[in-house]
């Protein structure tokens, strides 16, 4: 009996030791994960799974560690196990990350299934909205009018090589190749050497060619340090460089309270062939990252990626003005047309005004894809398509517009290392003639007071660039019919009758349907007697029965849902040509009073900019930010309120100043 007792005690102690060892291993794994030492965390978590620790926490962190390291196939494996647990606490973000990871194994059908689940759960998320607007994204991506020819290069190492830039007759890039310069120079994030700046010589006539390069060598011993350096951009005279480096103190990593060494943009100048006068840019911070600088053609603007406020996602694209004296303005977020709740990063501004950037928030082929958008023309974001994009991470593109050549980085299969630099040439193909589809528009012009039809009204149709497309006449019964052809989607209809006020209707046509019909586009118009005028001080939100114009937290960008409401203000001001309006924009009480005044002023300006773009004179519309000085509820400083209550204060009003 005593022997059995001894055996039971030994078994109990063994079990206890095993449990304690598991707890210790989990703590070490979590510490590594929280400190962004993902390579070490993955190793520890996989050991835990092998010993039966298959919990939601372990699966989440294993998936995230692989996702953050760009190993999406492994990430998909662990996210699947996580979602198979069917826990209510998992979080909707994992639906998106699993959908993204599935693309890396080419399973677009399953990826779309999970994106629909994500869309159903997060209807207002920009990633969900962009997916719902482009469910045929694969067809769109594969029908691009750019022809790329990809070239493998002889400059890559077995480690990570990326962020190329062109400088004189050299290609400058970031590399994790182990040069042996610094002792213990391996980063725990991915168990790879620290990044340094390298360069290779390029033959003038061999840009984008496989073997047109010399041997890689360190770019500058002055700029390379014990931390990471990457992402250079040079001024045209070759005398100034902007580059990315980790936050440092005494030459070593400086970490924030979460254990993360933030990224910062630095500037250096060339003095007697030596890079000197290093300085941080003034909008850097120890609390957020700034990285991956790019200059516009006349070097008056610097584009970069950051998670500073107001940011929607892990990183957004920002722009800041550079003055003639070299000082910088206030960074501006490029807005929801470009930025999403995911990663937008590695901007490059080409000389023709096209911005190229990498993102995993817009519909794509998997991982980071590369996109383009015409900034000044307010164009739509376009995926660059295959073969320059793949199922994996594709990023850090630079172009030589004149020679139609460029470089980018990718961790796609078939490369030499983790990330490889590729060259490419491209040819712009003539766009295919779109299939012309048409929409039949029918309606009636009606007297507002009598409710009867008005004969012989003229109906003019404009696109949203204010170009006149066509006009038609209503018949003796006040009825009209016309046909409009795609690719236009949004239109302005104006009905004109003598002795009546003009009436305006805004219409978004059905998306892509052949021979669709809208038969109830009715104009309700009134006699010229000012019966719709508003008194001075009145808010057009009430007069026109508008839905309130609300803004997202820390955002000054108009949502698509606000455009139809703003169109009502435009229509009113076009009918009442003497009316002047002040846009008053407001914030909630979160953040500082000074910041809220600045933010609300930007909200007013963005609202005014839209109304002016629709044809209203700048002399008739002004804007003013009031910050948190005119709250509509109790939610002042230090008052506990819900997000919905706070949102009521993030609004714009339209106050009549003269009529």
JOKAWO-V795200 format. One record per backbone hydrogen bond with DSSP energy under -0.5 kcal/mol. NH is the residue of the N-H (numbers start at 0). CO is the residue of the C=O. Records with the same first field share a line. If there is no record, write none. Layout:
NH->CO ; CO
This chain:
4->0
5->1
6->2
7->3
8->4
9->5
10->6
11->7
12->8
13->9
14->10
15->11
16->12
17->13
18->14
19->15
20->16
21->17
22->18
23->19
24->20
25->21
26->22
27->23
28->24
29->25
30->26
31->27
32->28
33->29
34->30
35->32
36->31
37->35
38->187 ; 188
39->187
40->36
41->37
42->38
43->39
44->40
45->41
46->42
47->43
48->44
49->45
50->46 ; 47
51->48
52->47
53->51
54->52
58->54
59->55
60->56
61->57
62->58
63->59
64->60
65->61
66->62
67->63
68->64
69->66
70->65
71->69
74->70
75->71
76->72
77->73
78->74
79->75
80->76
81->77
82->78
83->79
84->80 ; 81
85->82
89->86
93->90
94->91
95->91
96->92
97->93
98->94
99->95
100->96
101->97
102->98 ; 99
103->99 ; 100
104->101
105->102
106->101
107->105
110->106
111->107
112->108
113->109
114->110
115->111
116->112
117->113
118->114
119->115
120->116
121->117
124->121
128->124
129->125
130->126
131->127
132->128
133->129 ; 130
134->131
136->133
139->135
140->136
141->137
142->139
143->140
146->426
147->145
148->424
150->422
152->420
153->209
155->152
160->418
161->173
163->395
164->171
166->169
169->166
170->199
171->164 ; 169
172->197
173->161
174->195
175->159
178->176
184->181
185->183
186->191
189->186
190->186
191->186
192->175
193->184
195->174
197->172
198->216
199->170
201->168
202->211
205->202
208->205
211->208
213->200
216->198
218->196
223->219
224->226
225->250
228->194
229->243
231->162
232->241
234->239
237->234
240->267
241->232
242->265
243->229
244->263
245->227
246->261
248->251
251->248
253->246
254->252
255->259
258->255
261->259
263->244
265->242
266->278
267->240
268->275
269->238
270->268 ; 273
273->270
275->268 ; 273
278->266
280->264
283->280
284->287
289->262
290->304
292->230
293->302
295->300
298->295
301->319
302->293
303->317
304->290
305->315
306->288
313->341
314->341
315->305
317->303
318->331
319->301
321->299
322->320 ; 326
325->322
328->320
330->328
331->318
333->316
337->334
338->334
343->314 ; 341
344->357
347->355
349->347 ; 353
352->349
354->352 ; 372
355->347 ; 353
356->370
357->344
358->368
359->342
360->342
368->358
370->356
371->381
372->354
374->352 ; 372
377->374
378->373
381->371
383->369
388->384
393->367
394->408
397->406
399->404
400->398
403->399 ; 400
404->399
405->423
406->397
407->421
408->394
409->419
410->392
414->411
419->409
421->407
422->150
423->405
424->148
425->403
426->146
428->144 ; 426
436->434
438->483
439->515
440->438 ; 481
441->439 ; 517
442->479
444->477
445->443 ; 522
446->451
447->524
450->446
453->444
454->452
455->474
456->453
457->495
458->456 ; 471
459->457 ; 493
460->469
461->491
462->466
463->489
465->462
468->460
469->460
471->458
473->456
474->478
477->474
479->442
481->440
483->438
485->436
487->484
490->506
491->461
492->504
493->459
494->502
495->457
499->496
500->525
502->494
504->492
506->490
508->488 ; 506
511->509
514->437
515->437 ; 512
517->439
520->441
521->519
522->443
523->521
524->445 ; 522
527->498
528->526
532->529
536->655
537->534
539->537 ; 653
541->538
542->538
543->539
544->541
545->540
548->651
549->547
550->649
554->551
561->558
562->558 ; 559
563->559
565->561
566->562
567->563 ; 564
568->564
569->565
570->566
571->567
572->568
573->569
574->570
575->571
576->574
578->575
579->657
580->619
581->654
582->580 ; 621
583->581 ; 652
584->582 ; 623
585->650
586->626
588->634
595->591
596->592
597->593
598->594
599->595
600->596
601->597
602->598
603->599
604->600
605->601
606->602
607->603
608->604
609->605
610->606
611->607
612->608
613->609 ; 610
614->611
615->610
619->616
620->617
621->580
623->582
625->584
628->625
630->627
635->633
638->635
639->637
640->638
645->641
646->642
647->643 ; 644
648->645
649->646
650->648
651->548
652->583
654->581
655->537
656->579
657->579
